[in-house]
């Protein structure tokens, strides 16, 4: 249902063919629902079951799930990962839930050898240990960067701060070149792949990355794949067994990987290396939290000897699902997703979320035994290989693209459910209201009778829901590729054990959530939010919130694009969306509160729900973002510029970034085109929400 573009010569034109198609789908699905499905349903006291869901929480059950899930490391594509998949599958099956497994053959990356030593001018050398102390027995995978190319480098080292372009420019001003050197990067802001790609572009020979968060001995593993999500060998289609795949040396595949080798190191190793460097003095603002014994950015007088040997191989991964069929609208899907694979033991990332998913399944099964059935279908999704680049979720989305476009109501993601204190949530704006309502029903952890909402915004009473701008977890394929309303829920901002060998059940018991109250709260918000979306007569979507957000974004854009480019198309389309969204809210209130039944009323609700469900699709464009056309969403998505801080309108942000290399006329044309693309998308959303053929 990709929309066609409206002519820029006349903004308010007749609806596109795709919009009419969407509206026809809404009408015919509503008629089918009224005649063949609704007649078979029986009244269910949904609010009572929602209260029972919250009452069925037990922190000891969540603790037992997490303990079982984290007994061993379970890196995707390994036998231990398969055992974890079978554990989740057995849990779903033993609860009596309909269970399915989707298996894919994808390209993963593993280390074979990694070493690092410093060579002194007197001919002596010192070997650094790359594995965390106490974890060198081969059980935990050695720290590495997935998809890093193999290589061996002997060269001087240069400290490049965060590894941003501005940091390299600062070094140039000091007279320091990184060409042929090993650069040392402190991770903050830039993705691993982005830092490696920028370093390669600057002529560096290799990259070492460390983080200041957490224990000095901890080493943050991760992927350095760039340029997209999912299996590199099947860009845009599912990696099913026996299906089409590109060769590992195909240009389309190679551009997903950095050109130079990289390794993660601990903060302790970083301090030792940086303390040996000479050269110009380290700028004070580059010191961060660490104290270097030396004072130079490098290179010299010591040399580093770095070797990494890895292998890329096709491995099997498993997504596991539990399906609860809707009693009235089985063709409408509410999806709850969490990935299961981990770099090490994964108590925080991701199995705090997996434990919550398993507990939601337990509580839903209990409700079913008491007579509950959701109006709409609920699907619990346990993804694999997220750590390598959202591979499991992306392959499934690509395999089920048409069904998700037609039937996907919302996707609710939890990754690191508990990584510290403080509740946070990110969502597409139409979910703000219902998300806030749900947090008012759930008890806040470690508090005296307060709700999550009261702890979330105790001072101002204003709760700030974040937006899903980056592509950092499994919501990305659902929102940014398909256009399904999405949310992401978690406690804490950064775990000090993130991607290290210390991400264990013991850490969770001692520091993260000793009484598992945060786990209970996450499961409560996540599961109750899904129940509201599955059971409410009218979907609790408020597109007036979306219109308000877009209006604010557009005002901010005026500072970014300057006076050369008109923002009138965006202002016009956003005002129309605001007007239509208000009318829809009035309609939703009427249809959601009427007690009487009848085929006509049921038909009207179904048609309204279809419009609410499909409206988000209008923000996508079949052409996708420039040079990253897999990403289709024009409001939320990653920018092509690793250092771009703008969190919305990625296509416009890219055009502004590229305009630095264009003349005034070219800049006006390219930026103006992206503004028109967004304006046409907003116009499409307004048309879908309004309904009717014209």
C-alpha positions as CSV (number, residue, x, y, z in Angstrom):
1,X,0.0,0.0,0.0
2,X,2.8,2.4,-0.9
3,X,1.4,5.9,-1.5
4,X,2.0,7.9,-4.6
5,X,3.4,11.4,-4.5
6,X,1.2,14.4,-4.9
7,X,2.2,16.9,-7.5
8,X,4.1,19.8,-6.0
9,X,2.3,22.1,-8.4
10,X,-0.9,21.7,-6.5
11,X,-0.8,20.6,-2.9
12,X,-4.4,19.8,-2.2
13,X,-5.3,17.3,-4.9
14,X,-7.5,14.3,-5.2
15,X,-6.6,11.3,-3.0
16,X,-3.9,9.0,-4.4
17,X,-4.8,5.5,-5.6
18,X,-3.2,4.0,-2.5
19,X,-5.3,6.1,-0.1
20,X,-8.5,5.0,-1.9
21,X,-7.3,1.4,-1.7
22,X,-6.7,1.7,2.0
23,X,-10.2,3.2,2.5
24,X,-11.7,0.4,0.5
25,X,-9.9,-2.2,2.6
26,X,-11.2,-0.5,5.7
27,X,-14.8,-0.7,4.3
28,X,-14.8,-4.3,3.1
29,X,-13.0,-5.6,6.2
30,X,-15.5,-3.8,8.4
31,X,-18.4,-5.4,6.5
32,X,-16.8,-8.8,6.8
33,X,-16.2,-8.3,10.5
34,X,-19.8,-7.3,11.1
35,X,-21.4,-10.1,9.2
36,X,-19.2,-13.1,10.0
37,X,-17.1,-12.4,13.2
38,X,-18.9,-10.1,15.6
39,X,-22.0,-12.2,15.5
40,X,-20.1,-15.1,17.1
41,X,-18.7,-13.1,20.1
42,X,-19.9,-13.0,23.7
43,X,-19.6,-10.0,26.1
44,X,-16.5,-10.1,28.3
45,X,-15.9,-7.8,31.3
46,X,-12.5,-6.6,30.0
47,X,-11.8,-4.1,32.8
48,X,-12.2,-6.8,35.4
49,X,-9.7,-9.0,33.6
50,X,-7.2,-6.1,33.3
51,X,-7.3,-5.7,37.1
52,X,-6.8,-9.5,37.5
53,X,-3.7,-9.2,35.2
54,X,-2.1,-6.7,37.5
55,X,-3.1,-8.7,40.7
56,X,-1.4,-11.8,39.3
57,X,2.1,-10.4,39.5
58,X,4.8,-12.2,41.5
59,X,8.4,-11.0,41.7
60,X,9.6,-14.5,42.7
61,X,8.3,-15.9,39.5
62,X,10.2,-13.3,37.5
63,X,13.3,-14.0,39.4
64,X,13.1,-17.7,38.6
65,X,12.7,-17.0,34.9
66,X,15.7,-14.7,34.9
67,X,17.8,-17.2,36.8
68,X,17.0,-20.0,34.3
69,X,17.6,-17.8,31.3
70,X,21.0,-16.6,32.5
71,X,22.6,-19.8,33.7
72,X,24.9,-19.8,30.6
73,X,25.9,-17.3,27.9
74,X,23.8,-17.6,24.8
75,X,25.3,-15.9,21.8
76,X,23.0,-16.1,18.8
77,X,23.7,-19.0,16.4
78,X,25.2,-21.2,19.2
79,X,24.0,-24.4,20.8
80,X,23.3,-22.5,24.0
81,X,21.2,-20.0,22.2
82,X,19.1,-22.9,20.8
83,X,18.6,-24.3,24.3
84,X,17.4,-20.8,25.4
85,X,15.0,-20.8,22.5
86,X,13.7,-24.2,23.5
87,X,13.2,-23.0,27.1
88,X,11.0,-20.1,25.9
89,X,9.1,-22.4,23.5
90,X,8.4,-25.0,26.2
91,X,7.2,-22.2,28.6
92,X,4.7,-21.0,26.0
93,X,3.6,-24.6,25.2
94,X,3.3,-25.6,28.8
95,X,0.9,-22.7,29.4
96,X,-1.4,-24.1,26.7
97,X,-0.6,-21.2,24.3
98,X,-0.5,-21.7,20.6
99,X,3.3,-21.7,19.8
100,X,5.3,-21.3,16.6
101,X,8.9,-21.1,15.7
102,X,10.3,-19.3,12.7
103,X,13.9,-20.3,11.7
104,X,16.3,-18.4,9.5
105,X,19.8,-19.0,8.1
106,X,21.7,-15.7,8.5
107,X,25.3,-14.4,8.3
108,X,26.7,-14.0,11.8
109,X,30.3,-13.2,12.9
110,X,32.5,-14.8,15.6
111,X,36.0,-14.3,16.9
112,X,38.8,-16.9,16.3
113,X,41.7,-14.9,17.8
114,X,42.3,-11.4,19.3
115,X,45.4,-10.0,20.8
116,X,46.8,-6.6,21.8
117,X,50.3,-5.6,23.0
118,X,52.3,-2.4,23.5
119,X,55.9,-2.3,22.2
120,X,58.4,0.0,23.9
121,X,61.4,1.6,22.3
122,X,63.8,-0.6,24.2
123,X,62.5,-3.7,22.5
124,X,60.3,-4.9,25.3
125,X,56.6,-5.5,25.0
126,X,53.6,-5.9,27.3
127,X,50.5,-8.1,26.4
128,X,47.1,-6.8,27.4
129,X,44.4,-9.1,28.6
130,X,41.3,-8.5,26.6
131,X,39.0,-10.7,28.6
132,X,37.5,-9.6,31.9
133,X,39.3,-11.1,34.9
134,X,37.8,-14.4,35.9
135,X,36.1,-15.0,32.5
136,X,39.1,-16.3,30.5
137,X,37.9,-20.0,30.7
138,X,36.3,-19.9,27.2
139,X,32.7,-20.0,28.5
140,X,32.1,-16.3,27.7
141,X,33.0,-15.2,24.2
142,X,36.1,-13.0,24.1
143,X,35.4,-9.3,23.6
144,X,35.1,-8.6,19.9
145,X,33.2,-6.5,17.4
146,X,30.9,-8.6,15.2
147,X,31.6,-8.1,11.4
148,X,34.9,-6.4,12.0
149,X,37.3,-7.4,9.2
150,X,40.3,-9.5,10.2
151,X,43.7,-7.8,10.3
152,X,47.0,-7.3,12.0
153,X,48.5,-3.8,12.6
154,X,51.7,-2.5,14.2
155,X,51.4,1.2,14.5
156,X,51.5,4.2,16.7
157,X,48.3,5.1,18.7
158,X,46.3,8.3,18.6
159,X,43.6,9.3,21.1
160,X,40.7,10.7,19.1
161,X,38.2,11.4,21.9
162,X,34.7,10.4,20.7
163,X,35.9,9.8,17.2
164,X,33.7,12.5,15.6
165,X,34.7,14.5,12.6
166,X,35.1,17.5,14.9
167,X,37.6,15.6,17.0
168,X,39.7,14.7,13.9
169,X,39.6,18.4,12.9
170,X,40.8,19.3,16.3
171,X,43.7,16.9,15.9
172,X,44.6,18.3,12.5
173,X,44.7,21.8,14.2
174,X,47.3,20.3,16.6
175,X,49.3,19.0,13.7
176,X,48.4,15.3,14.4
177,X,47.6,12.9,11.6
178,X,45.9,9.5,12.2
179,X,46.9,8.0,8.9
180,X,48.3,4.5,9.4
181,X,47.7,4.7,13.2
182,X,45.6,2.8,15.7
183,X,43.0,5.3,17.0
184,X,41.6,5.0,20.5
185,X,37.9,6.0,20.8
186,X,35.8,6.5,23.9
187,X,32.3,5.4,23.2
188,X,29.6,8.0,23.7
189,X,27.0,9.0,21.1
190,X,28.5,7.5,17.9
191,X,27.6,3.9,17.0
192,X,30.4,1.5,17.0
193,X,30.1,1.1,13.2
194,X,29.9,4.9,12.8
195,X,33.1,5.4,14.8
196,X,34.9,2.7,12.8
197,X,33.7,4.1,9.4
198,X,34.8,7.6,10.3
199,X,38.2,6.4,11.4
200,X,38.6,4.4,8.2
201,X,37.7,7.5,6.2
202,X,40.4,9.4,8.0
203,X,43.0,6.9,7.1
204,X,43.4,5.0,10.4
205,X,44.7,1.5,10.3
206,X,42.6,0.1,13.2
207,X,40.3,1.1,16.0
208,X,40.2,0.4,19.8
209,X,37.0,1.4,21.6
210,X,36.3,1.7,25.3
211,X,33.5,2.9,27.5
212,X,33.8,4.9,30.8
213,X,30.5,3.4,32.1
214,X,30.7,0.7,34.8
215,X,33.6,-1.3,36.0
216,X,37.0,-0.5,34.6
217,X,37.6,-4.1,33.8
218,X,34.4,-4.5,31.8
219,X,34.6,-4.7,28.0
220,X,31.6,-3.7,25.8
221,X,31.1,-6.2,23.0
222,X,28.9,-5.2,20.0
223,X,28.3,-5.1,16.3
224,X,30.0,-2.7,13.9
225,X,27.7,-3.5,10.9
226,X,26.5,-0.3,9.2
227,X,24.0,0.8,6.6
228,X,20.9,-1.2,7.5
229,X,19.3,-3.9,9.5
230,X,18.8,-7.6,9.2
231,X,20.8,-10.4,7.5
232,X,23.5,-8.8,5.2
233,X,23.1,-11.6,2.7
234,X,19.3,-11.0,2.2
235,X,18.8,-7.2,2.1
236,X,15.0,-6.7,1.8
237,X,13.8,-10.3,1.8
238,X,13.7,-13.1,4.4
239,X,16.7,-15.4,5.0
240,X,14.7,-18.6,4.8
241,X,16.5,-21.9,4.4
242,X,17.2,-22.6,0.7
243,X,16.2,-19.1,-0.4
244,X,18.0,-16.5,-2.4
245,X,21.1,-14.9,-0.8
246,X,24.0,-12.8,-2.0
247,X,27.6,-13.9,-1.8
248,X,29.7,-12.8,1.1
249,X,32.0,-10.8,-1.2
250,X,29.2,-9.1,-3.0
251,X,29.6,-5.3,-3.1
252,X,26.1,-4.9,-1.5
253,X,27.3,-7.1,1.4
254,X,30.7,-5.6,1.8
255,X,29.5,-2.1,2.2
256,X,27.7,-3.2,5.4
257,X,31.1,-3.9,7.0
258,X,33.9,-1.4,8.1
259,X,37.1,-1.4,6.1
260,X,39.5,-1.6,9.1
261,X,39.7,-4.0,12.1
262,X,38.4,-2.9,15.5
263,X,38.4,-4.3,19.0
264,X,36.7,-3.3,22.3
265,X,39.0,-2.8,25.3
266,X,38.3,-2.1,29.0
267,X,38.7,1.4,30.5
268,X,41.6,0.1,32.5
269,X,43.5,-1.0,29.3
270,X,42.6,2.3,27.7
271,X,44.1,4.3,30.7
272,X,47.3,2.3,30.4
273,X,47.6,2.9,26.7
274,X,46.7,6.6,26.8
275,X,49.1,7.1,29.7
276,X,52.0,6.1,27.4
277,X,51.3,8.5,24.6
278,X,53.3,11.6,23.8
279,X,52.6,14.4,21.3
280,X,50.4,17.4,21.9
281,X,48.6,17.8,25.2
282,X,45.2,16.1,25.6
283,X,42.5,18.9,25.7
284,X,41.0,19.2,29.1
285,X,37.5,18.5,27.7
286,X,38.7,15.2,26.3
287,X,39.8,13.8,29.6
288,X,36.4,12.5,30.6
289,X,36.2,10.5,33.8
290,X,39.6,8.8,33.4
291,X,42.9,10.1,34.5
292,X,45.8,9.5,32.2
293,X,49.4,9.3,33.6
294,X,50.7,10.9,30.4
295,X,49.4,14.1,28.7
296,X,49.7,13.5,25.0
297,X,47.2,12.5,22.3
298,X,50.0,10.6,20.4
299,X,51.3,9.2,18.2
300,X,54.3,7.6,19.9
301,X,56.6,7.0,21.5
302,X,55.2,3.4,21.9
303,X,53.7,1.2,19.2
304,X,50.7,-1.0,19.4
305,X,50.4,-4.5,17.9
306,X,46.8,-5.4,17.3
307,X,45.6,-8.6,15.7
308,X,42.0,-9.8,15.1
309,X,41.0,-12.9,13.2
310,X,37.3,-13.5,12.8
311,X,35.0,-15.6,10.8
312,X,31.6,-14.9,9.2
313,X,29.4,-17.9,8.8
314,X,25.8,-18.7,8.0
315,X,24.1,-19.9,11.2
316,X,20.5,-20.8,12.2
317,X,18.5,-18.5,14.4
318,X,15.1,-19.1,15.9
319,X,12.2,-16.7,16.6
320,X,9.6,-18.1,19.1
321,X,6.0,-16.9,19.2
322,X,2.9,-17.4,21.4
323,X,-0.4,-16.5,19.8
324,X,-3.6,-15.7,21.5
325,X,-6.3,-15.4,18.8
326,X,-8.7,-12.5,19.1
327,X,-12.4,-13.4,19.7
328,X,-13.8,-10.6,17.6
329,X,-11.0,-9.3,15.4
330,X,-8.5,-12.1,15.0
331,X,-7.1,-10.4,11.9
332,X,-5.8,-7.5,14.0
333,X,-2.4,-8.0,15.7
334,X,-1.0,-6.5,18.9
335,X,2.7,-7.6,19.0
336,X,4.8,-7.7,22.2
337,X,8.5,-8.3,21.3
338,X,11.8,-8.8,23.1
339,X,15.0,-10.3,21.9
340,X,16.5,-13.3,23.6
341,X,20.1,-13.6,22.4
342,X,22.9,-12.0,24.5
343,X,26.6,-11.3,24.2
344,X,27.2,-13.0,27.5
345,X,24.8,-14.0,30.3
346,X,22.4,-11.2,29.4
347,X,20.6,-10.6,32.7
348,X,20.0,-6.9,31.8
349,X,20.3,-7.1,28.0
350,X,18.0,-8.7,27.1
351,X,16.7,-11.3,29.5
352,X,15.2,-8.9,32.1
353,X,12.8,-8.2,29.2
354,X,12.5,-11.9,28.4
355,X,11.6,-12.7,32.0
356,X,8.9,-10.0,31.8
357,X,7.6,-11.5,28.5
358,X,7.4,-15.0,30.0
359,X,5.5,-13.6,33.0
360,X,3.0,-11.8,30.8
361,X,2.4,-15.1,29.0
362,X,1.8,-16.8,32.4
363,X,-0.7,-14.1,33.4
364,X,-2.5,-14.1,30.0
365,X,-2.8,-17.9,30.3
366,X,-4.3,-17.5,33.7
367,X,-6.9,-14.9,32.4
368,X,-7.8,-17.3,29.6
369,X,-8.5,-20.1,32.1
370,X,-10.9,-17.6,33.8
371,X,-12.7,-16.9,30.5
372,X,-10.9,-14.0,29.0
373,X,-10.2,-13.8,25.2
374,X,-8.8,-10.6,23.7
375,X,-10.9,-8.8,21.1
376,X,-7.9,-8.6,18.9
377,X,-5.1,-11.1,18.4
378,X,-2.0,-10.8,20.7
379,X,1.3,-12.2,19.6
380,X,4.2,-12.6,22.0
381,X,7.5,-12.5,20.1
382,X,10.9,-13.8,21.3
383,X,13.5,-12.6,18.7
384,X,16.9,-14.0,18.0
385,X,20.2,-12.3,16.8
386,X,19.1,-8.8,17.7
387,X,22.7,-8.0,18.9
388,X,24.0,-8.5,15.4
389,X,21.7,-5.9,13.9
390,X,18.0,-6.6,14.7
391,X,18.4,-9.7,12.5
392,X,15.7,-12.0,13.8
393,X,12.9,-9.4,13.9
394,X,13.9,-7.9,10.6
395,X,13.8,-11.2,8.8
396,X,10.4,-12.0,10.2
397,X,9.0,-8.6,9.2
398,X,10.4,-9.0,5.7
399,X,8.8,-12.4,5.4
400,X,5.4,-11.2,6.7
401,X,5.5,-7.7,5.2
402,X,2.0,-7.7,3.5
403,X,0.3,-9.2,6.5
404,X,1.8,-6.7,8.9
405,X,1.0,-3.8,6.6
406,X,-2.7,-4.9,6.5
407,X,-3.1,-6.2,10.1
408,X,-0.5,-4.8,12.4
409,X,-2.1,-2.6,15.1
410,X,0.9,-1.9,17.3
411,X,4.3,-3.2,18.2
412,X,5.4,-2.9,21.9
413,X,9.1,-3.5,22.5
414,X,11.0,-4.2,25.7
415,X,14.8,-4.8,25.4
416,X,16.7,-4.0,28.6
417,X,13.7,-4.0,30.8
418,X,15.8,-3.2,33.9
419,X,19.2,-1.6,33.8
420,X,18.8,0.8,36.7
421,X,16.3,3.1,38.4
422,X,13.8,5.5,36.8
423,X,11.1,4.6,34.4
424,X,11.4,5.6,30.7
425,X,9.2,5.1,27.7
426,X,9.5,6.0,24.0
427,X,6.6,5.8,21.5
428,X,5.0,7.2,18.4
429,X,2.9,10.1,19.6
430,X,-0.6,8.6,19.1
431,X,0.2,6.1,21.9
432,X,1.1,8.8,24.5
433,X,-2.3,9.1,26.2
434,X,-2.9,5.4,26.6
435,X,0.7,4.8,27.8
436,X,0.2,7.5,30.5
437,X,-3.1,6.1,31.5
438,X,-1.6,2.6,32.0
439,X,1.3,4.0,34.1
440,X,-1.3,5.4,36.5
441,X,-2.6,1.8,37.1
442,X,0.8,0.2,37.9
443,X,2.5,0.4,41.3
444,X,6.0,2.0,41.2
445,X,8.9,-0.1,42.5
446,X,10.6,0.6,45.8
447,X,8.0,3.4,46.6
448,X,5.4,3.9,49.3
449,X,2.2,3.3,47.4
450,X,3.0,5.6,44.4
451,X,2.2,4.7,40.8
452,X,4.7,4.5,38.0
453,X,3.2,7.7,36.7
454,X,3.7,9.5,40.0
455,X,7.4,8.5,40.1
456,X,7.9,9.2,36.4
457,X,7.0,12.9,36.7
458,X,6.6,13.8,40.4
459,X,7.6,17.5,40.2
460,X,5.9,19.0,37.1
461,X,3.2,16.5,36.5
462,X,4.2,16.6,32.9
463,X,5.4,13.3,31.5
464,X,7.8,13.4,28.6
465,X,7.5,10.4,26.3
466,X,10.6,10.0,24.2
467,X,10.5,9.3,20.5
468,X,11.7,6.2,18.5
469,X,14.3,8.1,16.4
470,X,17.2,5.7,16.1
471,X,17.4,2.1,15.0
472,X,18.7,0.6,18.2
473,X,16.2,-2.2,19.0
474,X,13.6,-4.5,17.5
475,X,10.9,-1.8,17.1
476,X,12.9,-0.4,14.1
477,X,11.6,-2.9,11.4
478,X,8.0,-2.5,12.6
479,X,8.0,1.3,12.7
480,X,10.7,2.4,10.3
481,X,10.1,-0.2,7.6
482,X,6.4,-0.9,7.8
483,X,4.9,2.0,9.6
484,X,3.3,0.3,12.6
485,X,2.7,2.4,15.8
486,X,5.3,1.4,18.3
487,X,6.6,1.8,21.9
488,X,9.7,0.9,23.9
489,X,9.6,0.6,27.7
490,X,12.5,0.3,30.2
491,X,13.9,1.2,33.6
492,X,17.3,3.0,33.9
493,X,19.3,4.7,31.2
494,X,22.7,2.8,31.0
495,X,23.6,-0.4,32.8
496,X,27.2,-0.4,34.1
497,X,27.5,-4.0,33.0
498,X,26.2,-3.4,29.4
499,X,27.5,-6.1,27.0
500,X,30.2,-7.2,29.4
501,X,30.8,-10.5,31.2
502,X,29.4,-9.0,34.4
503,X,25.8,-8.8,33.0
504,X,24.7,-11.6,35.2
505,X,22.0,-12.8,37.5
506,X,24.3,-12.0,40.4
507,X,24.5,-8.3,39.4
508,X,20.8,-8.0,39.0
509,X,20.3,-9.5,42.5
510,X,22.9,-7.2,44.1
511,X,22.5,-4.0,42.2
512,X,20.0,-3.9,39.4
513,X,16.7,-5.0,41.0
514,X,17.3,-7.0,44.2
515,X,13.6,-7.5,44.9
516,X,12.6,-7.7,41.2
517,X,10.1,-4.9,41.8
518,X,11.2,-3.1,38.6
519,X,10.6,-6.3,36.6
520,X,7.1,-6.4,38.0
521,X,6.5,-2.8,37.0
522,X,7.8,-3.2,33.5
523,X,5.7,-6.4,33.0
524,X,2.7,-4.6,34.4
525,X,3.0,-1.5,32.1
526,X,3.9,-3.7,29.0
527,X,1.2,-6.3,29.5
528,X,-1.6,-3.8,30.5
529,X,-0.8,-1.6,27.5
530,X,-1.2,-4.6,25.2
531,X,-4.5,-5.4,26.9
532,X,-5.8,-2.0,26.3
533,X,-4.9,-2.1,22.6
534,X,-6.3,-5.6,22.3
535,X,-9.5,-5.1,24.2
536,X,-10.7,-1.5,23.9
537,X,-13.8,-1.1,21.7
538,X,-12.1,1.8,19.9
539,X,-8.3,1.8,19.6
540,X,-6.9,4.4,22.1
541,X,-4.9,6.3,19.5
542,X,-4.8,10.1,19.7
543,X,-3.5,11.6,16.5
544,X,-3.9,15.1,17.8
545,X,-0.8,14.4,19.8
546,X,1.0,13.6,16.5
547,X,-0.2,16.8,14.9
548,X,1.1,18.8,17.9
549,X,4.5,17.1,17.7
550,X,4.8,17.7,14.0
551,X,4.0,21.4,14.5
552,X,6.8,21.7,17.0
553,X,9.2,19.9,14.7
554,X,8.3,22.2,11.9
555,X,8.9,25.3,14.0
556,X,12.3,24.0,14.9
557,X,13.1,23.3,11.2
558,X,12.9,27.0,10.5
559,X,16.2,27.5,12.4
560,X,17.8,24.6,10.6
561,X,16.9,25.3,6.9
562,X,17.0,29.1,7.1
563,X,15.0,31.4,4.9
564,X,15.9,29.9,1.5
565,X,13.4,27.1,1.7
566,X,9.7,27.4,2.4
567,X,8.1,25.4,5.1
568,X,4.6,26.3,4.1
569,X,3.8,22.8,2.7
570,X,4.5,21.3,6.1
571,X,2.6,23.9,8.0
572,X,-0.4,23.5,5.7
573,X,-0.5,19.7,5.9
574,X,0.1,19.6,9.7
575,X,-2.8,22.0,10.2
576,X,-5.1,19.8,8.1
577,X,-4.0,16.7,10.1
578,X,-4.7,18.6,13.4
579,X,-8.2,19.4,12.2
580,X,-9.0,15.8,11.0
581,X,-7.4,14.3,14.2
582,X,-9.7,16.4,16.4
583,X,-12.8,15.2,14.4
584,X,-11.6,11.6,14.8
585,X,-11.2,12.1,18.6
586,X,-14.8,13.3,18.8
587,X,-15.9,10.3,16.7
588,X,-13.9,7.8,18.8
589,X,-15.4,9.2,22.0
590,X,-18.9,8.7,20.7
591,X,-18.3,5.2,19.4
592,X,-16.3,4.1,22.4
593,X,-18.9,5.1,25.0
594,X,-22.2,4.0,23.4
595,X,-23.6,1.1,25.3
596,X,-26.1,-0.1,22.8
597,X,-25.0,-2.6,20.1
598,X,-26.1,-3.2,16.6
599,X,-24.6,-4.1,13.2
600,X,-24.3,-0.4,12.1
601,X,-22.5,0.7,15.3
602,X,-20.2,-2.3,15.1
603,X,-19.5,-1.5,11.4
604,X,-18.7,2.1,12.3
605,X,-16.3,1.0,15.0
606,X,-14.5,-1.4,12.8
607,X,-14.1,1.2,10.0
608,X,-12.8,3.8,12.6
609,X,-10.3,1.3,14.1
610,X,-9.0,0.4,10.6
611,X,-8.4,4.1,9.9
612,X,-6.6,4.5,13.2
613,X,-4.5,1.4,12.6
614,X,-3.5,2.3,9.1
615,X,-2.8,6.0,9.5
616,X,0.8,5.5,10.6
617,X,1.5,3.8,7.3
618,X,0.9,7.1,5.6
619,X,4.1,8.5,7.1
620,X,6.1,5.9,5.1
621,X,7.3,6.4,1.5
622,X,8.0,3.5,-0.8
623,X,11.2,5.2,-2.0
624,X,12.6,5.3,1.5
625,X,15.3,7.6,2.8
626,X,18.0,8.7,0.4
627,X,20.9,6.1,0.3
628,X,19.1,4.0,3.0
629,X,15.9,3.1,1.2
630,X,15.1,0.2,3.5
631,X,14.1,2.9,6.1
632,X,10.7,4.1,4.9
633,X,9.4,6.3,7.7
634,X,9.8,10.0,7.0
635,X,9.2,11.3,10.5
636,X,11.3,8.9,12.6
637,X,14.4,7.1,11.5
638,X,18.2,7.3,11.6
639,X,20.1,10.0,9.8
640,X,22.9,9.2,7.3
641,X,25.1,11.6,9.3
642,X,26.4,9.8,12.4
643,X,26.8,13.1,14.2
644,X,23.4,14.6,13.4
645,X,21.5,15.4,16.6
646,X,18.2,16.1,14.9
647,X,15.7,13.4,16.1
648,X,13.0,13.6,13.4
649,X,12.5,14.3,9.7
650,X,15.6,12.2,8.8
651,X,15.3,12.9,5.0
652,X,15.2,16.6,5.6
653,X,18.1,16.3,8.0
654,X,20.1,14.4,5.4
655,X,19.4,17.0,2.8
656,X,20.6,19.8,5.1
657,X,23.7,17.8,5.8
658,X,24.4,17.3,2.1
659,X,23.6,20.9,1.3
660,X,27.0,22.0,2.8
661,X,28.5,20.7,-0.5
662,X,25.9,22.3,-2.8
663,X,25.3,25.7,-4.2
664,X,22.3,27.8,-3.1
665,X,20.1,26.6,-6.0
666,X,20.9,23.0,-5.4
667,X,20.4,23.3,-1.7
668,X,17.0,24.9,-2.2
669,X,15.9,22.2,-4.6
670,X,17.1,19.1,-2.6
671,X,15.9,20.4,0.8
672,X,12.6,21.6,-0.7
673,X,12.0,18.2,-2.2
674,X,12.4,16.4,1.1
675,X,10.1,19.0,2.8
676,X,7.5,18.3,0.1
677,X,7.9,14.5,0.7
678,X,7.1,14.9,4.3
679,X,4.2,17.2,3.6
680,X,2.7,14.7,1.2
681,X,3.0,12.0,3.8
682,X,1.3,14.1,6.4
683,X,-1.5,14.8,3.9
684,X,-1.8,11.1,3.3
685,X,-2.2,10.4,7.0
686,X,-5.0,13.1,7.3
687,X,-6.8,11.5,4.3
688,X,-6.6,8.0,5.8
689,X,-7.9,9.2,9.1
690,X,-10.7,11.2,7.6
691,X,-12.1,8.2,5.6
692,X,-14.5,8.3,2.8
693,X,-13.6,8.1,-0.9
694,X,-12.9,11.9,-1.3
